């Protein structure tokens, strides 16, 4: 059983087990005795943040007090199922050399079930707590019921607060949202990925031959279909085809375009991740990098398990830190061609970072309506471009959907980290193979000349008429007069190509393919939605 549904922050309140009824409180007429009775009823409150493991173990942090005078405790425990009920048993122990030093509390609770006729139910955990060690009373003026003696028992309720999404914690500037959230940018990013990933894959979801002819006539045939990073044995390896270089170049061009936009408006640059962020499950998400909880996508237990595993602390500790060390190791980088670097990063870690930080999608116009399966792939209507929420513009930004991932704030930190690995690769080859890799400007982007370690002269980013300057084009001023708005004919062509990739009659096949990919996540990590 995977318990990532319990991950994140919970607002905790415990109450003294007294049988007397409490008075009603009248806000217009505050009675001190009534308030005193209520204050004696509350045993404690704070925020607990759970980090469940994939094996059912539990760690976390209990934050009480204030920022100036914190009373924090570490959590350790276990989660298990019994007769259809999810039980959580854990301890909270004080931090050494802090005011909570020596504290020890034991908790037992269960995750409340959903009522079939309930409406917009909030996740909750209910149970009881016992103080296992006495400690100094922090409220000496309270009654004996509040004395900090061992053996005191209280009941508690825990309620999950709303997760603060990255779009709220680390907002993208409106000028940037208008550009990257436009139909043009969404279509370009989605069809660039979709064509590479579906052009030559041997599955029922392939683009038909007749559709390939039309796509080719529209100028969008990908010259370098995507390849797995390992293709055969070392001695009989299939040759590089340039797809990995396309991946690195296209996203470098996107980063350059955004940086030029921010600079042109006098806005601060978005800082790349220097390292992949350590596990953080706090719902308040102060830095924007907290990992959202997993959810049931409606694709079966295997898909949920794959999603939850990627979001787990263990995955970061065992897989992501290992890969980060490899992709920063000069000795290893010096053995890779640029194409191999791109393919390995795309398949082995990039896709997984998208999945790790993705959130449960919701209806663009209603944040309270979840969409467990995400945006329907055939739906590119205006609400997915720009909607209105509470009177404010909203740009759909599912990090696990190429139609919207680049509208998510994490995308630019993540791809900044990817782009920095290119420079590490160049430095490694400069030291190990002097003169074998030379810099070259390609489409106004700093790149590398074709040679022993570089496969293609000009990476592919789409046809020049798609709007982007360069070898295959990304957004260029010649298409939109320097304003970032391409002509309607360009957008219409891209819309047609998109519809040919994700046309309604193949939706079921694409969905089935996604389910199969999710089941094999431990091998490929490829559940990044096309």
Secondary structure, DSSP 8 states (H G I E B T S, - for coil): ---GGG-EEEEEEEEE---S-----BTTB--HHHHHHHHHHEEEEEEEEEEE-TTSEEEEEEE-B-SSSB--EEEEEEEEEETTEEEEEEEEEE-TTSTTTT-EEEEEEEE----TT-SS---EEEEEEEE-S----S-TTS-GGGS--TT-EEEEEEE------HHHHS---HHHHHHHTSHHHHHHHHHHHHHHHHSS--STTS--HHHHHHHHHTT---SS----S--S-STT-----SHHHHHHHHHHHHHHHHHHHHHHTT-------SS-------TT-TTS---------SS-HHHHHHHHHHHSHHHIIIIIHHHHHHHT-HHHHTTS-HHHHHHHHIIIIIHHHHHHT----EETTEEEEE-TT-S-TT---GGGT-EEETTEEE----TTBTTTGGGSHHHHHHHHHHHHHHHHHHHHHHHHSTTSS-EEEETTEEEE-SBTTB--SS---S-GGGSB-SSS--B-HHHHTTTT---HHHHHHHHHHHHHHS-GGGHHHHHHHHHHHHHTHHHH----B-
